[in-house]
Amino acid sequence: MLTCQQMTEVCTEYLEGRMPFGERLSFQLHLGMCRHCRLYLRQMKTTIETLGRLDDQPMPTEVREALRTRFRDWKRPRPPVDVPSG
Ligand SMILES: [Zn+2]
């Protein structure tokens, strides 16, 4: 079973049809049980479609902020941060 974090990592592969059949089944199984990932996938799809139309535009700030807000509670590994001493 995929975790929600794995779902976010592979959802572009899914949307672009690059996912192997077995993974696709796991993905859809998770989607069927997880409302958060269904919402995430829908946002992602909209974003990709929007970006597809606006080729050389960066991701709109409001879209990025909306995604960040929605998923801010998710635990994601973060790179170490240099804390200035003193
Ligand atoms: Zn999920």
PDB file of the backbone (N, CA, C, O) and the ligand in Angstrom, with CONECT records:
HET     ZN  A 101       1
ATOM      1  N   MET A   1       0.837  -1.204   0.000  1.00  0.00           N
ATOM      2  CA  MET A   1       0.000   0.000   0.000  1.00  0.00           C
ATOM      3  C   MET A   1       0.872   1.255   0.000  1.00  0.00           C
ATOM      4  O   MET A   1       1.833   1.368   0.761  1.00  0.00           O
ATOM      5  N   LEU A   2       0.518   2.166  -0.851  1.00  0.00           N
ATOM      6  CA  LEU A   2       1.258   3.423  -0.905  1.00  0.00           C
ATOM      7  C   LEU A   2       0.864   4.317   0.265  1.00  0.00           C
ATOM      8  O   LEU A   2      -0.278   4.288   0.725  1.00  0.00           O
ATOM      9  N   THR A   3       1.819   5.108   0.740  1.00  0.00           N
ATOM     10  CA  THR A   3       1.491   6.126   1.736  1.00  0.00           C
ATOM     11  C   THR A   3       1.077   7.403   1.007  1.00  0.00           C
ATOM     12  O   THR A   3       1.295   7.544  -0.196  1.00  0.00           O
ATOM     13  N   CYS A   4       0.479   8.326   1.753  1.00  0.00           N
ATOM     14  CA  CYS A   4       0.047   9.582   1.138  1.00  0.00           C
ATOM     15  C   CYS A   4       1.249  10.332   0.565  1.00  0.00           C
ATOM     16  O   CYS A   4       1.145  10.974  -0.480  1.00  0.00           O
ATOM     17  N   GLN A   5       2.375  10.249   1.243  1.00  0.00           N
ATOM     18  CA  GLN A   5       3.552  10.946   0.731  1.00  0.00           C
ATOM     19  C   GLN A   5       4.023  10.336  -0.576  1.00  0.00           C
ATOM     20  O   GLN A   5       4.404  11.051  -1.503  1.00  0.00           O
ATOM     21  N   GLN A   6       3.997   9.007  -0.646  1.00  0.00           N
ATOM     22  CA  GLN A   6       4.367   8.347  -1.901  1.00  0.00           C
ATOM     23  C   GLN A   6       3.402   8.728  -3.016  1.00  0.00           C
ATOM     24  O   GLN A   6       3.794   8.889  -4.171  1.00  0.00           O
ATOM     25  N   MET A   7       2.139   8.868  -2.649  1.00  0.00           N
ATOM     26  CA  MET A   7       1.135   9.271  -3.636  1.00  0.00           C
ATOM     27  C   MET A   7       1.506  10.618  -4.263  1.00  0.00           C
ATOM     28  O   MET A   7       1.434  10.786  -5.480  1.00  0.00           O
ATOM     29  N   THR A   8       1.902  11.568  -3.421  1.00  0.00           N
ATOM     30  CA  THR A   8       2.236  12.893  -3.951  1.00  0.00           C
ATOM     31  C   THR A   8       3.479  12.814  -4.828  1.00  0.00           C
ATOM     32  O   THR A   8       3.634  13.593  -5.769  1.00  0.00           O
ATOM     33  N   GLU A   9       4.372  11.861  -4.513  1.00  0.00           N
ATOM     34  CA  GLU A   9       5.606  11.764  -5.280  1.00  0.00           C
ATOM     35  C   GLU A   9       5.388  11.161  -6.671  1.00  0.00           C
ATOM     36  O   GLU A   9       6.093  11.495  -7.622  1.00  0.00           O
ATOM     37  N   VAL A  10       4.408  10.276  -6.770  1.00  0.00           N
ATOM     38  CA  VAL A  10       4.223   9.581  -8.052  1.00  0.00           C
ATOM     39  C   VAL A  10       3.017  10.073  -8.839  1.00  0.00           C
ATOM     40  O   VAL A  10       2.725   9.554  -9.916  1.00  0.00           O
ATOM     41  N   CYS A  11       2.309  11.079  -8.306  1.00  0.00           N
ATOM     42  CA  CYS A  11       1.042  11.449  -8.959  1.00  0.00           C
ATOM     43  C   CYS A  11       1.267  12.038 -10.348  1.00  0.00           C
ATOM     44  O   CYS A  11       0.393  11.918 -11.206  1.00  0.00           O
ATOM     45  N   THR A  12       2.417  12.673 -10.594  1.00  0.00           N
ATOM     46  CA  THR A  12       2.634  13.183 -11.953  1.00  0.00           C
ATOM     47  C   THR A  12       2.816  12.027 -12.933  1.00  0.00           C
ATOM     48  O   THR A  12       2.346  12.089 -14.070  1.00  0.00           O
ATOM     49  N   GLU A  13       3.502  10.969 -12.485  1.00  0.00           N
ATOM     50  CA  GLU A  13       3.644   9.782 -13.335  1.00  0.00           C
ATOM     51  C   GLU A  13       2.284   9.200 -13.674  1.00  0.00           C
ATOM     52  O   GLU A  13       2.020   8.790 -14.804  1.00  0.00           O
ATOM     53  N   TYR A  14       1.424   9.175 -12.655  1.00  0.00           N
ATOM     54  CA  TYR A  14       0.075   8.654 -12.866  1.00  0.00           C
ATOM     55  C   TYR A  14      -0.672   9.503 -13.887  1.00  0.00           C
ATOM     56  O   TYR A  14      -1.277   8.977 -14.822  1.00  0.00           O
ATOM     57  N   LEU A  15      -0.625  10.820 -13.700  1.00  0.00           N
ATOM     58  CA  LEU A  15      -1.386  11.717 -14.572  1.00  0.00           C
ATOM     59  C   LEU A  15      -0.841  11.702 -15.993  1.00  0.00           C
ATOM     60  O   LEU A  15      -1.580  11.910 -16.955  1.00  0.00           O
ATOM     61  N   GLU A  16       0.457  11.453 -16.115  1.00  0.00           N
ATOM     62  CA  GLU A  16       1.051  11.443 -17.443  1.00  0.00           C
ATOM     63  C   GLU A  16       1.018  10.054 -18.078  1.00  0.00           C
ATOM     64  O   GLU A  16       1.508   9.859 -19.191  1.00  0.00           O
ATOM     65  N   GLY A  17       0.436   9.090 -17.359  1.00  0.00           N
ATOM     66  CA  GLY A  17       0.297   7.751 -17.908  1.00  0.00           C
ATOM     67  C   GLY A  17       1.610   6.985 -17.983  1.00  0.00           C
ATOM     68  O   GLY A  17       1.750   6.063 -18.788  1.00  0.00           O
ATOM     69  N   ARG A  18       2.584   7.370 -17.134  1.00  0.00           N
ATOM     70  CA  ARG A  18       3.890   6.700 -17.162  1.00  0.00           C
ATOM     71  C   ARG A  18       4.001   5.643 -16.085  1.00  0.00           C
ATOM     72  O   ARG A  18       5.077   5.077 -15.892  1.00  0.00           O
ATOM     73  N   MET A  19       2.916   5.362 -15.377  1.00  0.00           N
ATOM     74  CA  MET A  19       2.987   4.451 -14.240  1.00  0.00           C
ATOM     75  C   MET A  19       2.731   3.017 -14.677  1.00  0.00           C
ATOM     76  O   MET A  19       1.794   2.753 -15.431  1.00  0.00           O
ATOM     77  N   PRO A  20       3.570   2.079 -14.202  1.00  0.00           N
ATOM     78  CA  PRO A  20       3.343   0.666 -14.531  1.00  0.00           C
ATOM     79  C   PRO A  20       2.000   0.192 -13.981  1.00  0.00           C
ATOM     80  O   PRO A  20       1.474   0.749 -13.017  1.00  0.00           O
ATOM     81  N   PHE A  21       1.462  -0.838 -14.606  1.00  0.00           N
ATOM     82  CA  PHE A  21       0.115  -1.305 -14.300  1.00  0.00           C
ATOM     83  C   PHE A  21      -0.078  -1.623 -12.810  1.00  0.00           C
ATOM     84  O   PHE A  21      -1.066  -1.210 -12.203  1.00  0.00           O
ATOM     85  N   GLY A  22       0.868  -2.354 -12.238  1.00  0.00           N
ATOM     86  CA  GLY A  22       0.741  -2.750 -10.838  1.00  0.00           C
ATOM     87  C   GLY A  22       0.692  -1.559  -9.894  1.00  0.00           C
ATOM     88  O   GLY A  22      -0.116  -1.515  -8.967  1.00  0.00           O
ATOM     89  N   GLU A  23       1.572  -0.592 -10.147  1.00  0.00           N
ATOM     90  CA  GLU A  23       1.580   0.617  -9.333  1.00  0.00           C
ATOM     91  C   GLU A  23       0.294   1.402  -9.485  1.00  0.00           C
ATOM     92  O   GLU A  23      -0.236   1.986  -8.539  1.00  0.00           O
ATOM     93  N   ARG A  24      -0.183   1.388 -10.718  1.00  0.00           N
ATOM     94  CA  ARG A  24      -1.418   2.101 -11.020  1.00  0.00           C
ATOM     95  C   ARG A  24      -2.582   1.551 -10.192  1.00  0.00           C
ATOM     96  O   ARG A  24      -3.431   2.302  -9.712  1.00  0.00           O
ATOM     97  N   LEU A  25      -2.602   0.235 -10.038  1.00  0.00           N
ATOM     98  CA  LEU A  25      -3.652  -0.385  -9.231  1.00  0.00           C
ATOM     99  C   LEU A  25      -3.547   0.062  -7.774  1.00  0.00           C
ATOM    100  O   LEU A  25      -4.551   0.410  -7.151  1.00  0.00           O
ATOM    101  N   SER A  26      -2.316   0.051  -7.232  1.00  0.00           N
ATOM    102  CA  SER A  26      -2.118   0.479  -5.855  1.00  0.00           C
ATOM    103  C   SER A  26      -2.538   1.927  -5.682  1.00  0.00           C
ATOM    104  O   SER A  26      -3.161   2.309  -4.691  1.00  0.00           O
ATOM    105  N   PHE A  27      -2.172   2.720  -6.685  1.00  0.00           N
ATOM    106  CA  PHE A  27      -2.491   4.140  -6.657  1.00  0.00           C
ATOM    107  C   PHE A  27      -4.005   4.344  -6.598  1.00  0.00           C
ATOM    108  O   PHE A  27      -4.516   5.124  -5.794  1.00  0.00           O
ATOM    109  N   GLN A  28      -4.707   3.621  -7.474  1.00  0.00           N
ATOM    110  CA  GLN A  28      -6.153   3.788  -7.535  1.00  0.00           C
ATOM    111  C   GLN A  28      -6.837   3.228  -6.289  1.00  0.00           C
ATOM    112  O   GLN A  28      -7.875   3.729  -5.858  1.00  0.00           O
ATOM    113  N   LEU A  29      -6.242   2.189  -5.724  1.00  0.00           N
ATOM    114  CA  LEU A  29      -6.772   1.620  -4.485  1.00  0.00           C
ATOM    115  C   LEU A  29      -6.695   2.658  -3.361  1.00  0.00           C
ATOM    116  O   LEU A  29      -7.640   2.848  -2.597  1.00  0.00           O
ATOM    117  N   HIS A  30      -5.533   3.322  -3.289  1.00  0.00           N
ATOM    118  CA  HIS A  30      -5.362   4.363  -2.275  1.00  0.00           C
ATOM    119  C   HIS A  30      -6.350   5.512  -2.516  1.00  0.00           C
ATOM    120  O   HIS A  30      -6.981   6.010  -1.584  1.00  0.00           O
ATOM    121  N   LEU A  31      -6.467   5.916  -3.765  1.00  0.00           N
ATOM    122  CA  LEU A  31      -7.388   7.003  -4.113  1.00  0.00           C
ATOM    123  C   LEU A  31      -8.807   6.695  -3.657  1.00  0.00           C
ATOM    124  O   LEU A  31      -9.530   7.571  -3.183  1.00  0.00           O
ATOM    125  N   GLY A  32      -9.194   5.410  -3.814  1.00  0.00           N
ATOM    126  CA  GLY A  32     -10.544   5.016  -3.458  1.00  0.00           C
ATOM    127  C   GLY A  32     -10.815   5.173  -1.972  1.00  0.00           C
ATOM    128  O   GLY A  32     -11.963   5.344  -1.560  1.00  0.00           O
ATOM    129  N   MET A  33      -9.746   5.114  -1.153  1.00  0.00           N
ATOM    130  CA  MET A  33      -9.928   5.154   0.291  1.00  0.00           C
ATOM    131  C   MET A  33      -9.525   6.490   0.906  1.00  0.00           C
ATOM    132  O   MET A  33      -9.829   6.750   2.070  1.00  0.00           O
ATOM    133  N   CYS A  34      -8.853   7.329   0.146  1.00  0.00           N
ATOM    134  CA  CYS A  34      -8.241   8.510   0.748  1.00  0.00           C
ATOM    135  C   CYS A  34      -8.732   9.783   0.058  1.00  0.00           C
ATOM    136  O   CYS A  34      -8.364  10.082  -1.078  1.00  0.00           O
ATOM    137  N   ARG A  35      -9.562  10.506   0.769  1.00  0.00           N
ATOM    138  CA  ARG A  35     -10.150  11.723   0.220  1.00  0.00           C
ATOM    139  C   ARG A  35      -9.079  12.788  -0.016  1.00  0.00           C
ATOM    140  O   ARG A  35      -9.145  13.548  -0.982  1.00  0.00           O
ATOM    141  N   HIS A  36      -8.092  12.831   0.881  1.00  0.00           N
ATOM    142  CA  HIS A  36      -7.041  13.845   0.757  1.00  0.00           C
ATOM    143  C   HIS A  36      -6.283  13.685  -0.562  1.00  0.00           C
ATOM    144  O   HIS A  36      -5.984  14.661  -1.250  1.00  0.00           O
ATOM    145  N   CYS A  37      -5.987  12.450  -0.889  1.00  0.00           N
ATOM    146  CA  CYS A  37      -5.226  12.214  -2.109  1.00  0.00           C
ATOM    147  C   CYS A  37      -6.081  12.456  -3.344  1.00  0.00           C
ATOM    148  O   CYS A  37      -5.568  12.869  -4.385  1.00  0.00           O
ATOM    149  N   ARG A  38      -7.377  12.202  -3.236  1.00  0.00           N
ATOM    150  CA  ARG A  38      -8.247  12.533  -4.370  1.00  0.00           C
ATOM    151  C   ARG A  38      -8.230  14.038  -4.621  1.00  0.00           C
ATOM    152  O   ARG A  38      -8.150  14.484  -5.766  1.00  0.00           O
ATOM    153  N   LEU A  39      -8.306  14.825  -3.532  1.00  0.00           N
ATOM    154  CA  LEU A  39      -8.251  16.273  -3.669  1.00  0.00           C
ATOM    155  C   LEU A  39      -6.908  16.716  -4.233  1.00  0.00           C
ATOM    156  O   LEU A  39      -6.833  17.569  -5.117  1.00  0.00           O
ATOM    157  N   TYR A  40      -5.855  16.114  -3.698  1.00  0.00           N
ATOM    158  CA  TYR A  40      -4.515  16.468  -4.152  1.00  0.00           C
ATOM    159  C   TYR A  40      -4.364  16.188  -5.647  1.00  0.00           C
ATOM    160  O   TYR A  40      -3.840  17.008  -6.400  1.00  0.00           O
ATOM    161  N   LEU A  41      -4.834  15.014  -6.055  1.00  0.00           N
ATOM    162  CA  LEU A  41      -4.713  14.620  -7.452  1.00  0.00           C
ATOM    163  C   LEU A  41      -5.482  15.588  -8.356  1.00  0.00           C
ATOM    164  O   LEU A  41      -5.025  15.943  -9.443  1.00  0.00           O
ATOM    165  N   ARG A  42      -6.655  16.003  -7.883  1.00  0.00           N
ATOM    166  CA  ARG A  42      -7.462  16.920  -8.678  1.00  0.00           C
ATOM    167  C   ARG A  42      -6.768  18.276  -8.819  1.00  0.00           C
ATOM    168  O   ARG A  42      -6.762  18.875  -9.894  1.00  0.00           O
ATOM    169  N   GLN A  43      -6.183  18.747  -7.715  1.00  0.00           N
ATOM    170  CA  GLN A  43      -5.432  20.005  -7.752  1.00  0.00           C
ATOM    171  C   GLN A  43      -4.262  19.890  -8.717  1.00  0.00           C
ATOM    172  O   GLN A  43      -3.990  20.781  -9.522  1.00  0.00           O
ATOM    173  N   MET A  44      -3.585  18.760  -8.602  1.00  0.00           N
ATOM    174  CA  MET A  44      -2.395  18.531  -9.406  1.00  0.00           C
ATOM    175  C   MET A  44      -2.756  18.502 -10.893  1.00  0.00           C
ATOM    176  O   MET A  44      -2.048  19.061 -11.731  1.00  0.00           O
ATOM    177  N   LYS A  45      -3.861  17.846 -11.195  1.00  0.00           N
ATOM    178  CA  LYS A  45      -4.311  17.735 -12.568  1.00  0.00           C
ATOM    179  C   LYS A  45      -4.631  19.122 -13.130  1.00  0.00           C
ATOM    180  O   LYS A  45      -4.247  19.461 -14.249  1.00  0.00           O
ATOM    181  N   THR A  46      -5.338  19.907 -12.331  1.00  0.00           N
ATOM    182  CA  THR A  46      -5.674  21.274 -12.744  1.00  0.00           C
ATOM    183  C   THR A  46      -4.404  22.081 -12.967  1.00  0.00           C
ATOM    184  O   THR A  46      -4.280  22.820 -13.943  1.00  0.00           O
ATOM    185  N   THR A  47      -3.468  21.923 -12.043  1.00  0.00           N
ATOM    186  CA  THR A  47      -2.209  22.666 -12.156  1.00  0.00           C
ATOM    187  C   THR A  47      -1.463  22.287 -13.428  1.00  0.00           C
ATOM    188  O   THR A  47      -0.980  23.155 -14.155  1.00  0.00           O
ATOM    189  N   ILE A  48      -1.372  20.980 -13.692  1.00  0.00           N
ATOM    190  CA  ILE A  48      -0.647  20.518 -14.867  1.00  0.00           C
ATOM    191  C   ILE A  48      -1.333  21.000 -16.133  1.00  0.00           C
ATOM    192  O   ILE A  48      -0.669  21.423 -17.081  1.00  0.00           O
ATOM    193  N   GLU A  49      -2.663  20.939 -16.154  1.00  0.00           N
ATOM    194  CA  GLU A  49      -3.395  21.404 -17.331  1.00  0.00           C
ATOM    195  C   GLU A  49      -3.185  22.898 -17.540  1.00  0.00           C
ATOM    196  O   GLU A  49      -3.031  23.369 -18.667  1.00  0.00           O
ATOM    197  N   THR A  50      -3.181  23.637 -16.425  1.00  0.00           N
ATOM    198  CA  THR A  50      -2.961  25.080 -16.514  1.00  0.00           C
ATOM    199  C   THR A  50      -1.559  25.369 -17.020  1.00  0.00           C
ATOM    200  O   THR A  50      -1.366  26.209 -17.899  1.00  0.00           O
ATOM    201  N   LEU A  51      -0.583  24.669 -16.459  1.00  0.00           N
ATOM    202  CA  LEU A  51       0.804  24.887 -16.872  1.00  0.00           C
ATOM    203  C   LEU A  51       1.010  24.455 -18.317  1.00  0.00           C
ATOM    204  O   LEU A  51       1.810  25.041 -19.045  1.00  0.00           O
ATOM    205  N   GLY A  52       0.275  23.417 -18.722  1.00  0.00           N
ATOM    206  CA  GLY A  52       0.384  22.951 -20.097  1.00  0.00           C
ATOM    207  C   GLY A  52      -0.052  24.010 -21.089  1.00  0.00           C
ATOM    208  O   GLY A  52       0.471  24.104 -22.199  1.00  0.00           O
ATOM    209  N   ARG A  53      -1.025  24.808 -20.664  1.00  0.00           N
ATOM    210  CA  ARG A  53      -1.496  25.873 -21.553  1.00  0.00           C
ATOM    211  C   ARG A  53      -0.596  27.095 -21.504  1.00  0.00           C
ATOM    212  O   ARG A  53      -0.420  27.798 -22.499  1.00  0.00           O
ATOM    213  N   LEU A  54      -0.034  27.333 -20.339  1.00  0.00           N
ATOM    214  CA  LEU A  54       0.812  28.518 -20.167  1.00  0.00           C
ATOM    215  C   LEU A  54       2.265  28.085 -20.054  1.00  0.00           C
ATOM    216  O   LEU A  54       2.887  28.170 -18.995  1.00  0.00           O
ATOM    217  N   ASP A  55       2.775  27.623 -21.170  1.00  0.00           N
ATOM    218  CA  ASP A  55       4.068  26.955 -21.187  1.00  0.00           C
ATOM    219  C   ASP A  55       5.172  27.626 -20.393  1.00  0.00           C
ATOM    220  O   ASP A  55       5.791  27.001 -19.533  1.00  0.00           O
ATOM    221  N   ASP A  56       5.419  28.888 -20.676  1.00  0.00           N
ATOM    222  CA  ASP A  56       6.590  29.503 -20.060  1.00  0.00           C
ATOM    223  C   ASP A  56       6.243  30.360 -18.846  1.00  0.00           C
ATOM    224  O   ASP A  56       7.028  31.211 -18.426  1.00  0.00           O
ATOM    225  N   GLN A  57       5.060  30.125 -18.293  1.00  0.00           N
ATOM    226  CA  GLN A  57       4.703  30.838 -17.070  1.00  0.00           C
ATOM    227  C   GLN A  57       5.104  29.972 -15.875  1.00  0.00           C
ATOM    228  O   GLN A  57       4.943  28.752 -15.912  1.00  0.00           O
ATOM    229  N   PRO A  58       5.620  30.592 -14.826  1.00  0.00           N
ATOM    230  CA  PRO A  58       5.850  29.823 -13.595  1.00  0.00           C
ATOM    231  C   PRO A  58       4.516  29.460 -12.963  1.00  0.00           C
ATOM    232  O   PRO A  58       3.482  30.040 -13.296  1.00  0.00           O
ATOM    233  N   MET A  59       4.548  28.484 -12.037  1.00  0.00           N
ATOM    234  CA  MET A  59       3.321  28.118 -11.342  1.00  0.00           C
ATOM    235  C   MET A  59       2.774  29.353 -10.625  1.00  0.00           C
ATOM    236  O   MET A  59       3.508  30.030  -9.905  1.00  0.00           O
ATOM    237  N   PRO A  60       1.497  29.643 -10.820  1.00  0.00           N
ATOM    238  CA  PRO A  60       0.939  30.830 -10.160  1.00  0.00           C
ATOM    239  C   PRO A  60       1.110  30.743  -8.653  1.00  0.00           C
ATOM    240  O   PRO A  60       0.905  29.690  -8.049  1.00  0.00           O
ATOM    241  N   THR A  61       1.484  31.857  -8.063  1.00  0.00           N
ATOM    242  CA  THR A  61       1.736  31.872  -6.624  1.00  0.00           C
ATOM    243  C   THR A  61       0.521  31.388  -5.846  1.00  0.00           C
ATOM    244  O   THR A  61       0.662  30.669  -4.857  1.00  0.00           O
ATOM    245  N   GLU A  62      -0.671  31.778  -6.286  1.00  0.00           N
ATOM    246  CA  GLU A  62      -1.859  31.401  -5.530  1.00  0.00           C
ATOM    247  C   GLU A  62      -2.089  29.888  -5.565  1.00  0.00           C
ATOM    248  O   GLU A  62      -2.580  29.305  -4.599  1.00  0.00           O
ATOM    249  N   VAL A  63      -1.734  29.266  -6.675  1.00  0.00           N
ATOM    250  CA  VAL A  63      -1.862  27.811  -6.761  1.00  0.00           C
ATOM    251  C   VAL A  63      -0.871  27.151  -5.814  1.00  0.00           C
ATOM    252  O   VAL A  63      -1.206  26.228  -5.072  1.00  0.00           O
ATOM    253  N   ARG A  64       0.362  27.652  -5.862  1.00  0.00           N
ATOM    254  CA  ARG A  64       1.395  27.070  -5.013  1.00  0.00           C
ATOM    255  C   ARG A  64       1.028  27.235  -3.538  1.00  0.00           C
ATOM    256  O   ARG A  64       1.182  26.311  -2.740  1.00  0.00           O
ATOM    257  N   GLU A  65       0.544  28.421  -3.193  1.00  0.00           N
ATOM    258  CA  GLU A  65       0.161  28.677  -1.804  1.00  0.00           C
ATOM    259  C   GLU A  65      -1.014  27.803  -1.382  1.00  0.00           C
ATOM    260  O   GLU A  65      -1.061  27.309  -0.255  1.00  0.00           O
ATOM    261  N   ALA A  66      -1.958  27.618  -2.294  1.00  0.00           N
ATOM    262  CA  ALA A  66      -3.120  26.792  -1.968  1.00  0.00           C
ATOM    263  C   ALA A  66      -2.696  25.360  -1.690  1.00  0.00           C
ATOM    264  O   ALA A  66      -3.175  24.734  -0.744  1.00  0.00           O
ATOM    265  N   LEU A  67      -1.795  24.846  -2.516  1.00  0.00           N
ATOM    266  CA  LEU A  67      -1.312  23.484  -2.316  1.00  0.00           C
ATOM    267  C   LEU A  67      -0.532  23.389  -1.018  1.00  0.00           C
ATOM    268  O   LEU A  67      -0.677  22.429  -0.261  1.00  0.00           O
ATOM    269  N   ARG A  68       0.297  24.396  -0.768  1.00  0.00           N
ATOM    270  CA  ARG A  68       1.128  24.366   0.440  1.00  0.00           C
ATOM    271  C   ARG A  68       0.244  24.415   1.679  1.00  0.00           C
ATOM    272  O   ARG A  68       0.484  23.698   2.651  1.00  0.00           O
ATOM    273  N   THR A  69      -0.783  25.266   1.640  1.00  0.00           N
ATOM    274  CA  THR A  69      -1.685  25.386   2.780  1.00  0.00           C
ATOM    275  C   THR A  69      -2.422  24.085   3.026  1.00  0.00           C
ATOM    276  O   THR A  69      -2.547  23.625   4.161  1.00  0.00           O
ATOM    277  N   ARG A  70      -2.906  23.503   1.942  1.00  0.00           N
ATOM    278  CA  ARG A  70      -3.699  22.287   2.082  1.00  0.00           C
ATOM    279  C   ARG A  70      -2.886  21.142   2.664  1.00  0.00           C
ATOM    280  O   ARG A  70      -3.410  20.311   3.406  1.00  0.00           O
ATOM    281  N   PHE A  71      -1.617  21.105   2.327  1.00  0.00           N
ATOM    282  CA  PHE A  71      -0.819  19.952   2.741  1.00  0.00           C
ATOM    283  C   PHE A  71       0.254  20.305   3.760  1.00  0.00           C
ATOM    284  O   PHE A  71       1.228  19.571   3.930  1.00  0.00           O
ATOM    285  N   ARG A  72       0.067  21.445   4.441  1.00  0.00           N
ATOM    286  CA  ARG A  72       1.117  21.893   5.360  1.00  0.00           C
ATOM    287  C   ARG A  72       1.291  20.956   6.537  1.00  0.00           C
ATOM    288  O   ARG A  72       2.351  20.932   7.163  1.00  0.00           O
ATOM    289  N   ASP A  73       0.253  20.179   6.847  1.00  0.00           N
ATOM    290  CA  ASP A  73       0.352  19.298   8.000  1.00  0.00           C
ATOM    291  C   ASP A  73       1.049  17.985   7.678  1.00  0.00           C
ATOM    292  O   ASP A  73       1.369  17.203   8.574  1.00  0.00           O
ATOM    293  N   TRP A  74       1.279  17.753   6.407  1.00  0.00           N
ATOM    294  CA  TRP A  74       1.906  16.485   6.041  1.00  0.00           C
ATOM    295  C   TRP A  74       3.360  16.505   6.454  1.00  0.00           C
ATOM    296  O   TRP A  74       4.065  17.505   6.312  1.00  0.00           O
ATOM    297  N   LYS A  75       3.783  15.365   6.972  1.00  0.00           N
ATOM    298  CA  LYS A  75       5.179  15.247   7.374  1.00  0.00           C
ATOM    299  C   LYS A  75       6.028  14.937   6.149  1.00  0.00           C
ATOM    300  O   LYS A  75       5.852  13.908   5.497  1.00  0.00           O
ATOM    301  N   ARG A  76       6.924  15.816   5.858  1.00  0.00           N
ATOM    302  CA  ARG A  76       7.827  15.578   4.734  1.00  0.00           C
ATOM    303  C   ARG A  76       9.253  15.733   5.232  1.00  0.00           C
ATOM    304  O   ARG A  76       9.534  16.575   6.086  1.00  0.00           O
ATOM    305  N   PRO A  77      10.162  14.909   4.691  1.00  0.00           N
ATOM    306  CA  PRO A  77      11.556  15.096   5.086  1.00  0.00           C
ATOM    307  C   PRO A  77      12.044  16.459   4.632  1.00  0.00           C
ATOM    308  O   PRO A  77      11.751  16.899   3.519  1.00  0.00           O
ATOM    309  N   ARG A  78      12.783  17.117   5.494  1.00  0.00           N
ATOM    310  CA  ARG A  78      13.279  18.446   5.144  1.00  0.00           C
ATOM    311  C   ARG A  78      14.797  18.444   5.204  1.00  0.00           C
ATOM    312  O   ARG A  78      15.387  17.764   6.043  1.00  0.00           O
ATOM    313  N   PRO A  79      15.422  19.192   4.329  1.00  0.00           N
ATOM    314  CA  PRO A  79      16.875  19.270   4.390  1.00  0.00           C
ATOM    315  C   PRO A  79      17.291  19.995   5.667  1.00  0.00           C
ATOM    316  O   PRO A  79      16.547  20.824   6.192  1.00  0.00           O
ATOM    317  N   PRO A  80      18.471  19.679   6.154  1.00  0.00           N
ATOM    318  CA  PRO A  80      18.939  20.369   7.369  1.00  0.00           C
ATOM    319  C   PRO A  80      19.108  21.869   7.093  1.00  0.00           C
ATOM    320  O   PRO A  80      19.481  22.287   5.997  1.00  0.00           O
ATOM    321  N   VAL A  81      18.824  22.639   8.110  1.00  0.00           N
ATOM    322  CA  VAL A  81      18.897  24.101   7.974  1.00  0.00           C
ATOM    323  C   VAL A  81      20.096  24.596   8.769  1.00  0.00           C
ATOM    324  O   VAL A  81      20.311  24.206   9.917  1.00  0.00           O
ATOM    325  N   ASP A  82      20.865  25.462   8.131  1.00  0.00           N
ATOM    326  CA  ASP A  82      21.984  26.064   8.849  1.00  0.00           C
ATOM    327  C   ASP A  82      21.467  27.124   9.813  1.00  0.00           C
ATOM    328  O   ASP A  82      20.860  28.116   9.409  1.00  0.00           O
ATOM    329  N   VAL A  83      21.721  26.891  11.087  1.00  0.00           N
ATOM    330  CA  VAL A  83      21.306  27.892  12.066  1.00  0.00           C
ATOM    331  C   VAL A  83      22.518  28.736  12.413  1.00  0.00           C
ATOM    332  O   VAL A  83      23.526  28.218  12.892  1.00  0.00           O
ATOM    333  N   PRO A  84      22.421  30.030  12.172  1.00  0.00           N
ATOM    334  CA  PRO A  84      23.584  30.885  12.500  1.00  0.00           C
ATOM    335  C   PRO A  84      23.851  30.865  14.003  1.00  0.00           C
ATOM    336  O   PRO A  84      22.931  31.022  14.805  1.00  0.00           O
ATOM    337  N   SER A  85      25.102  30.674  14.374  1.00  0.00           N
ATOM    338  CA  SER A  85      25.434  30.615  15.793  1.00  0.00           C
ATOM    339  C   SER A  85      25.592  32.022  16.343  1.00  0.00           C
ATOM    340  O   SER A  85      26.006  32.949  15.647  1.00  0.00           O
ATOM    341  N   GLY A  86      25.244  32.146  17.624  1.00  0.00           N
ATOM    342  CA  GLY A  86      25.371  33.448  18.266  1.00  0.00           C
ATOM    343  C   GLY A  86      24.101  34.081  18.387  1.00  0.00           C
ATOM    344  O   GLY A  86      24.012  35.193  18.908  1.00  0.00           O
TER     345      GLY A  86
HETATM  346 ZN    ZN A 101      -3.696   9.422   0.779  1.00  0.00          ZN2+
END
